[in-house]
Amino acid sequence: MEELLDRIVIDPDILVGKPIIKGTRIPVYLIIELLANGMTKKQILKEYPQLVEEDIRAALLYASRTLEREVTVTL
């Protein structure tokens, strides 16, 4: 499963350093947003033919790991 994260890159010269799918300019947040808005994997892959299913899984895993490291602040 960790090898999925190799599909995500952060390059300050591409989209101001936002995490993207390797070899594209498609940001991780866009994939998460599309899924949250009800698009299926199949629809995303049709809309963005440069992606493969592993890219979508990688975006989800990246988001999960990022949220897992967040620090909770109690007010």
DSSP file (Angstrom, degrees, kcal/mol; ACC not computed):
  #  RESIDUE AA STRUCTURE BP1 BP2  ACC     N-H-->O    O-->H-N    N-H-->O    O-->H-N    TCO  KAPPA ALPHA  PHI   PSI    X-CA   Y-CA   Z-CA
    1    1 A M    >         0   0    0      0, 0.0     3,-1.5     0, 0.0     4,-0.5   0.000 360.0 360.0 360.0 -35.4    0.0    0.0    0.0
    2    2 A E  G >   +     0   0    0      1,-0.3     3,-1.3     2,-0.2     4,-0.4   0.800 360.0  68.7 -62.3 -28.5    2.9    2.4    0.7
    3    3 A E  G >  S+     0   0    0      1,-0.3     3,-1.1     2,-0.2    -1,-0.3   0.758  86.4  69.6 -64.4 -21.4    4.0    2.2   -2.9
    4    4 A L  G X  S+     0   0    0     -3,-1.5     3,-2.0     1,-0.2    -1,-0.3   0.868  88.6  63.2 -60.2 -35.5    0.8    4.1   -3.8
    5    5 A L  G X  S+     0   0    0     -3,-1.3     3,-1.5    -4,-0.5    -1,-0.2   0.708  86.4  72.1 -66.4 -18.2    2.3    7.1   -2.1
    6    6 A D  G <  S+     0   0    0     -3,-1.1    -1,-0.3    -4,-0.4    -2,-0.2   0.664  86.8  66.7 -67.2 -14.6    5.1    7.1   -4.7
    7    7 A R  G <  S+     0   0    0     -3,-2.0    15,-3.9    -4,-0.2     2,-0.5   0.583  90.2  77.4 -80.8 -10.5    2.4    8.3   -7.2
    8    8 A I  E <   -A   21   0A   0     -3,-1.5     2,-0.3    13,-0.2    13,-0.2  -0.865  61.7-179.9-104.4 131.5    2.2   11.6   -5.3
    9    9 A V  E     -A   20   0A   0     11,-2.4    11,-2.6    -2,-0.5     2,-0.5  -0.948  19.9-153.3-129.8 153.1    4.8   14.3   -5.7
   10   10 A I        +     0   0    0     -2,-0.3     8,-0.1     9,-0.2     5,-0.1  -0.980  21.5 168.6-125.0 116.3    5.3   17.8   -4.3
   11   11 A D    >   -     0   0    0     -2,-0.5     3,-2.5     7,-0.5     6,-1.1  -0.982  31.6-146.8-131.5 117.6    7.2   20.1   -6.5
   12   12 A P  T 3  S+     0   0    0      0, 0.0     4,-0.3     0, 0.0     6,-0.1   0.700 100.7  58.8 -59.2 -17.2    7.4   23.9   -5.7
   13   13 A D  T 3  S+     0   0    0      3,-0.1     2,-0.5     2,-0.1    -3,-0.0   0.507  98.7  66.4 -89.0  -4.7    7.5   24.6   -9.4
   14   14 A I  S X  S-     0   0    0     -3,-2.5     3,-1.6     1,-0.1     4,-0.4  -0.970 125.3 -22.3-121.7 119.6    4.2   22.8  -10.1
   15   15 A L  G >  S-     0   0    0     -2,-0.5     3,-1.6     1,-0.3    -1,-0.1   0.848 116.3 -66.6  50.6  40.6    1.0   24.3   -8.7
   16   16 A V  G 3  S-     0   0    0     -4,-0.3    -1,-0.3     1,-0.3    -3,-0.1   0.793  97.6 -53.8  54.9  32.9    2.9   26.1   -6.0
   17   17 A G  G <  S+     0   0    0     -3,-1.6    -1,-0.3    -6,-1.1    -2,-0.2   0.588  91.2 151.8  83.6  10.7    3.9   22.9   -4.4
   18   18 A K    <   -     0   0    0     -3,-1.6    -7,-0.5    -4,-0.4    -1,-0.3  -0.489  58.5 -94.8 -70.2 145.5    0.5   21.3   -3.9
   19   19 A P        +     0   0    0      0, 0.0     9,-2.5     0, 0.0    10,-0.4  -0.421  55.5 176.9 -62.7 131.2    0.6   17.5   -3.9
   20   20 A I  E     -AB   9  27A   0    -11,-2.6   -11,-2.4     7,-0.3     2,-0.5  -0.835  38.5 -90.2-130.2 166.9   -0.1   16.2   -7.4
   21   21 A I  E >   -A    8   0A   0      5,-2.4     3,-2.0    -2,-0.3     5,-0.4  -0.703  59.6 -99.0 -77.6 128.0   -0.3   12.9   -9.2
   22   22 A K  T 3  S+     0   0    0    -15,-3.9     3,-0.1    -2,-0.5    -1,-0.1  -0.162 106.6  17.2 -50.8 132.1    3.1   12.2  -10.6
   23   23 A G  T 3  S+     0   0    0      1,-0.3    -1,-0.3    -3,-0.0     2,-0.2   0.495 118.7  72.9  83.2   4.0    3.5   13.0  -14.3
   24   24 A T  S <  S-     0   0    0     -3,-2.0    -1,-0.3     2,-0.1    -4,-0.1  -0.760  78.6-127.0-133.1-179.6    0.4   15.2  -14.3
   25   25 A R        +     0   0    0     -2,-0.2    -3,-0.1    -3,-0.1    -2,-0.0  -0.036  69.3 124.2-115.0  26.4   -0.7   18.6  -13.0
   26   26 A I        -     0   0    0     -5,-0.4    -5,-2.4     3,-0.0    -2,-0.1  -0.793  56.2-139.5 -92.6 114.8   -3.7   17.1  -11.3
   27   27 A P  B >>  -B   20   0A   0      0, 0.0     4,-1.3     0, 0.0     3,-0.6  -0.403  12.9-126.1 -76.2 150.1   -3.8   17.9   -7.6
   28   28 A V  H 3> S+     0   0    0     -9,-2.5     4,-2.1     1,-0.2     3,-0.3   0.895 109.4  60.3 -56.8 -42.9   -4.7   15.4   -5.0
   29   29 A Y  H 3> S+     0   0    0    -10,-0.4     4,-2.6     1,-0.2    -1,-0.2   0.842  99.8  56.4 -59.8 -32.6   -7.3   17.8   -3.6
   30   30 A L  H <> S+     0   0    0     -3,-0.6     4,-2.6     2,-0.2    -1,-0.2   0.921 106.9  48.1 -65.1 -43.4   -9.2   17.8   -6.9
   31   31 A I  H  X S+     0   0    0     -4,-1.3     4,-2.2    -3,-0.3    -2,-0.2   0.922 113.2  47.8 -63.2 -43.5   -9.6   14.0   -6.9
   32   32 A I  H  X S+     0   0    0     -4,-2.1     4,-2.5     1,-0.2    -2,-0.2   0.913 112.5  49.8 -62.6 -43.0  -10.8   14.1   -3.3
   33   33 A E  H  X S+     0   0    0     -4,-2.6     4,-1.7    -5,-0.2    -2,-0.2   0.900 108.9  51.4 -63.8 -41.6  -13.2   16.9   -4.2
   34   34 A L  H  <>S+     0   0    0     -4,-2.6     5,-2.4     1,-0.2    -1,-0.2   0.921 112.3  46.2 -62.3 -43.7  -14.6   15.1   -7.2
   35   35 A L  H ><5S+     0   0    0     -4,-2.2     3,-1.7     1,-0.2    -2,-0.2   0.908 110.6  53.0 -63.6 -42.1  -15.2   11.9   -5.1
   36   36 A A  H 3<5S+     0   0    0     -4,-2.5    -1,-0.2     1,-0.3    -2,-0.2   0.810 105.6  55.4 -63.7 -29.4  -16.8   14.0   -2.4
   37   37 A N  T 3<5S-     0   0    0     -4,-1.7    -1,-0.3    -5,-0.2    -2,-0.2   0.309 127.9 -96.0 -89.2   9.2  -19.2   15.5   -5.0
   38   38 A G  T < 5S+     0   0    0     -3,-1.7    -3,-0.2     1,-0.3     2,-0.2   0.443  73.0 144.8  98.7   0.3  -20.4   12.1   -6.1
   39   39 A M      < -     0   0    0     -5,-2.4    -1,-0.3    -6,-0.2     2,-0.1  -0.489  43.4-132.3 -70.2 142.7  -18.2   11.3   -9.1
   40   40 A T     >  -     0   0    0     -2,-0.2     4,-2.3     1,-0.1     5,-0.2  -0.463  22.2-108.6 -86.2 165.3  -17.3    7.6   -9.4
   41   41 A K  H  > S+     0   0    0      1,-0.2     4,-2.7     2,-0.2     5,-0.2   0.919 121.9  54.0 -56.7 -43.1  -13.8    6.4  -10.1
   42   42 A K  H  > S+     0   0    0      1,-0.2     4,-1.7     2,-0.2    -1,-0.2   0.898 108.2  48.3 -60.6 -42.2  -15.0    5.4  -13.5
   43   43 A Q  H  > S+     0   0    0      2,-0.2     4,-2.4     1,-0.2    -1,-0.2   0.901 111.7  49.7 -65.7 -40.9  -16.3    8.9  -14.2
   44   44 A I  H  X S+     0   0    0     -4,-2.3     4,-2.5     1,-0.2    -2,-0.2   0.928 110.3  50.2 -63.6 -44.4  -13.0   10.5  -13.0
   45   45 A L  H  < S+     0   0    0     -4,-2.7     6,-0.2     1,-0.2    -1,-0.2   0.840 111.8  48.6 -64.7 -32.2  -10.9    8.2  -15.2
   46   46 A K  H  < S+     0   0    0     -4,-1.7    -1,-0.2    -5,-0.2    -2,-0.2   0.902 114.4  45.0 -71.7 -41.2  -13.1    9.1  -18.2
   47   47 A E  H  < S+     0   0    0     -4,-2.4    -2,-0.2     1,-0.3    -1,-0.2   0.822 125.5  32.8 -71.0 -32.7  -12.8   12.8  -17.5
   48   48 A Y    ><  +     0   0    0     -4,-2.5     3,-2.3    -5,-0.2    -1,-0.3  -0.729  69.6 177.4-125.8  79.0   -9.0   12.6  -16.8
   49   49 A P  T 3  S+     0   0    0      0, 0.0    -1,-0.1     0, 0.0    -4,-0.1   0.642  74.5  70.5 -64.0 -14.2   -7.7    9.8  -19.1
   50   50 A Q  T 3  S+     0   0    0      2,-0.0     2,-0.2     0, 0.0    -5,-0.1   0.606  89.4  82.1 -76.6  -9.3   -4.1   10.4  -17.9
   51   51 A L    <   -     0   0    0     -3,-2.3     2,-0.3    -6,-0.2    -3,-0.0  -0.591  62.9-159.5 -91.8 156.1   -5.1    8.9  -14.6
   52   52 A V    >>  -     0   0    0     -2,-0.2     3,-1.5     1,-0.0     4,-1.1  -0.856  38.4 -99.0-124.7 166.3   -5.3    5.3  -13.6
   53   53 A E  H 3> S+     0   0    0     -2,-0.3     4,-2.1     1,-0.3     3,-0.3   0.843 121.1  61.1 -56.5 -35.7   -7.3    3.7  -10.7
   54   54 A E  H 3> S+     0   0    0      1,-0.2     4,-2.4     2,-0.2    -1,-0.3   0.817  98.2  59.0 -62.1 -29.8   -4.1    3.5   -8.6
   55   55 A D  H <> S+     0   0    0     -3,-1.5     4,-2.2     2,-0.2    -1,-0.2   0.901 106.0  47.5 -65.3 -40.1   -3.8    7.3   -8.8
   56   56 A I  H  X S+     0   0    0     -4,-1.1     4,-2.1    -3,-0.3    -2,-0.2   0.920 112.9  48.2 -66.6 -43.8   -7.2    7.7   -7.2
   57   57 A R  H  X S+     0   0    0     -4,-2.1     4,-2.5     1,-0.2    -2,-0.2   0.889 110.5  52.5 -62.2 -38.9   -6.3    5.3   -4.5
   58   58 A A  H  X S+     0   0    0     -4,-2.4     4,-2.8     2,-0.2    -2,-0.2   0.901 107.2  51.9 -63.8 -41.1   -3.1    7.1   -3.9
   59   59 A A  H  X S+     0   0    0     -4,-2.2     4,-2.4     2,-0.2    -1,-0.2   0.916 111.3  47.3 -62.3 -43.0   -4.9   10.4   -3.5
   60   60 A L  H  X S+     0   0    0     -4,-2.1     4,-2.4     2,-0.2    -2,-0.2   0.914 113.3  47.8 -64.5 -43.1   -7.2    8.9   -0.9
   61   61 A L  H  X S+     0   0    0     -4,-2.5     4,-2.8     2,-0.2     5,-0.2   0.914 111.3  50.8 -64.7 -42.5   -4.3    7.3    0.9
   62   62 A Y  H  X S+     0   0    0     -4,-2.8     4,-2.4     2,-0.2    -2,-0.2   0.935 111.3  48.1 -59.9 -46.9   -2.3   10.6    0.9
   63   63 A A  H  X S+     0   0    0     -4,-2.4     4,-2.4     1,-0.2     5,-0.2   0.917 112.3  49.7 -60.8 -43.5   -5.3   12.5    2.2
   64   64 A S  H  X S+     0   0    0     -4,-2.4     4,-2.2     1,-0.2    -2,-0.2   0.930 112.4  46.2 -61.2 -47.0   -5.8    9.9    5.0
   65   65 A R  H  X S+     0   0    0     -4,-2.8     4,-1.2     2,-0.2    -1,-0.2   0.871 111.9  52.0 -66.5 -35.8   -2.2   10.0    6.0
   66   66 A T  H  < S+     0   0    0     -4,-2.4     4,-0.4    -5,-0.2     3,-0.4   0.929 112.5  44.5 -65.7 -44.9   -2.1   13.8    6.0
   67   67 A L  H >< S+     0   0    0     -4,-2.4     3,-1.0     1,-0.2    -2,-0.2   0.846 106.5  61.2 -67.7 -33.2   -5.2   14.0    8.2
   68   68 A E  H 3< S+     0   0    0     -4,-2.2    -1,-0.2     1,-0.2    -2,-0.2   0.833 105.0  48.8 -61.6 -32.3   -3.8   11.3   10.5
   69   69 A R  T 3< S+     0   0    0     -4,-1.2    -1,-0.2    -3,-0.4    -2,-0.2   0.541  85.0 117.5 -86.6  -7.2   -0.8   13.5   11.3
   70   70 A E    <   -     0   0    0     -3,-1.0     2,-0.5    -4,-0.4    -3,-0.0  -0.294  64.9-127.4 -62.1 144.5   -2.9   16.6   12.0
   71   71 A V        -     0   0    0      2,-0.0     2,-0.5     1,-0.0    -1,-0.1  -0.801  17.5-132.9 -94.0 132.8   -2.7   17.9   15.6
   72   72 A T        -     0   0    0     -2,-0.5     2,-0.5     2,-0.0    -1,-0.0  -0.735  18.3-160.1 -87.3 128.7   -6.0   18.4   17.4
   73   73 A V        -     0   0    0     -2,-0.5     2,-0.5     2,-0.0    -2,-0.0  -0.940   2.7-154.1-111.5 127.7   -6.3   21.7   19.2
   74   74 A T              0   0    0     -2,-0.5    -2,-0.0     1,-0.1     0, 0.0  -0.871 360.0 360.0-101.4 130.4   -8.8   22.1   21.9
   75   75 A L              0   0    0     -2,-0.5    -1,-0.1     0, 0.0    -2,-0.0   0.424 360.0 360.0 -93.5 360.0  -10.2   25.6   22.6
